[in-house]
Amino acid sequence: MDAVGQEVSGGPLPQIEALIHARRTTLPKRLQGPGPDAAQKERILSAASAAPDHQQLLPWRLVEVSQDKRELLAQAFAQALLERDPLAQTEEIKQAREKAFRAPWLLLAICRTHDLVEATDNPVPASERLVSLGCALQNMMLICSALGLGSGLTSGKAMRSQALRALFGLSDQEEAVCCLNIGHIRAPRENRQRPSTEAFFSSL
Ligand SMILES: Cc1cc2nc3c(=O)[nH]c(=O)nc-3n(C[C@H](O)[C@H](O)[C@H](O)COP(=O)(O)O)c2cc1C
């Protein structure tokens, strides 16, 4: 019997394992529209809410950047580049801007890495909060795979820029971690070699 009382041999385990192992990153340039429909979006977001969350702080949030707001994101990406390199060339700025338009559905994942006033004398550290966000993102990407959609995370220095922080109204306690890009798969990516379990598992 497994944790939900089903016979393992006849239960969903093979499908769950297949889903986990089949998921792989589809970067935004390999995605195409349409994005998920309303019902699919709800399923994907609902999966995020199933993430483990120490002390139920809900230490993360997801902000959709709808198509009519992509220009604002493009401006922030361009500004982020200029913050790092005031002498950035026109072509580099163009490339930075283009990243805002690629994904059919684009969400920014934001983590509240600490609280101004901790609720208890046992504060949940940033590492645990980021794990919670990571679990939420993985849940969402697995549902995308099950729906036949592609998904992938993208990050970069723009995440830490003042331009992006201002656009999304981040508080001093929040970090922009990465974008979650979702859509239909235009060009599948080649399989990557997964690490063997010996690479990350040992016994004390
Ligand atoms: C927080 C986070 C940020 C990422 N940002 C990028 C990125 O900016 N560009 C990119 O090509 N891949 C990015 N990735 C995706 C990884 O490159 C990808 O997961 C890795 O290549 C493994 O491939 P797989 O997801 O298909 O197993 C990111 C992954 C994580 C967890």
The ligand as an SDF file (V2000), in Angstrom:
LIG
                    3D

 31 33  0  0  0  0  0  0  0  0999 V2000
   15.9190   28.9070  -10.5270 C   0  0  0  0  0  0  0  0  0  0  0  0
   16.2910   28.4550  -11.9200 C   0  0  0  0  0  0  0  0  0  0  0  0
   16.6080   29.3820  -12.8880 C   0  0  0  0  0  0  0  0  0  0  0  0
   16.9340   28.9850  -14.1840 C   0  0  0  0  0  0  0  0  0  0  0  0
   17.2740   29.9200  -15.1210 N   0  0  0  0  0  0  0  0  0  0  0  0
   17.6410   29.5260  -16.3490 C   0  0  0  0  0  0  0  0  0  0  0  0
   18.0580   30.4800  -17.3370 C   0  0  0  0  0  0  0  0  0  0  0  0
   18.0830   31.6770  -17.1000 O   0  0  0  0  0  0  0  0  0  0  0  0
   18.3850   30.0280  -18.5650 N   0  0  0  0  0  0  0  0  0  0  0  0
   18.3490   28.6930  -18.8680 C   0  0  0  0  0  0  0  0  0  0  0  0
   18.6940   28.3280  -19.9820 O   0  0  0  0  0  0  0  0  0  0  0  0
   17.9510   27.7730  -17.9720 N   0  0  0  0  0  0  0  0  0  0  0  0
   17.6010   28.1630  -16.7220 C   0  0  0  0  0  0  0  0  0  0  0  0
   17.1850   27.2340  -15.8030 N   0  0  0  0  0  0  0  0  0  0  0  0
   16.8660   25.8860  -16.2570 C   0  0  0  0  0  0  0  0  0  0  0  0
   18.0190   24.9260  -16.1410 C   0  0  0  0  0  0  0  0  0  0  0  0
   18.9940   25.3090  -17.0470 O   0  0  0  0  0  0  0  0  0  0  0  0
   17.4830   23.5460  -16.4470 C   0  0  0  0  0  0  0  0  0  0  0  0
   16.6330   23.1340  -15.4240 O   0  0  0  0  0  0  0  0  0  0  0  0
   18.6200   22.5650  -16.5910 C   0  0  0  0  0  0  0  0  0  0  0  0
   19.2260   22.7780  -17.8090 O   0  0  0  0  0  0  0  0  0  0  0  0
   18.1450   21.1560  -16.5060 C   0  0  0  0  0  0  0  0  0  0  0  0
   17.3130   20.8370  -17.5660 O   0  0  0  0  0  0  0  0  0  0  0  0
   15.9190   20.1610  -17.3140 P   0  0  0  0  0  0  0  0  0  0  0  0
   15.0600   21.1530  -16.5620 O   0  0  0  0  0  0  0  0  0  0  0  0
   15.3780   19.8690  -18.6900 O   0  0  0  0  0  0  0  0  0  0  0  0
   16.1490   18.9260  -16.5320 O   0  0  0  0  0  0  0  0  0  0  0  0
   16.9190   27.6140  -14.5020 C   0  0  0  0  0  0  0  0  0  0  0  0
   16.6110   26.6660  -13.5110 C   0  0  0  0  0  0  0  0  0  0  0  0
   16.3270   27.0760  -12.2410 C   0  0  0  0  0  0  0  0  0  0  0  0
   16.0330   26.0310  -11.1900 C   0  0  0  0  0  0  0  0  0  0  0  0
  1  2  1  0
  2  3  1  0
  2 30  2  0
  3  4  2  0
  4  5  1  0
  4 28  1  0
  5  6  2  0
  6  7  1  0
  6 13  1  0
  7  8  2  0
  7  9  1  0
  9 10  1  0
 10 11  2  0
 10 12  1  0
 12 13  2  0
 13 14  1  0
 14 15  1  0
 14 28  1  0
 15 16  1  0
 16 17  1  0
 16 18  1  0
 18 19  1  0
 18 20  1  0
 20 21  1  0
 20 22  1  0
 22 23  1  0
 23 24  1  0
 24 25  2  0
 24 26  1  0
 24 27  1  0
 28 29  2  0
 29 30  1  0
 30 31  1  0
M  END
$$$$
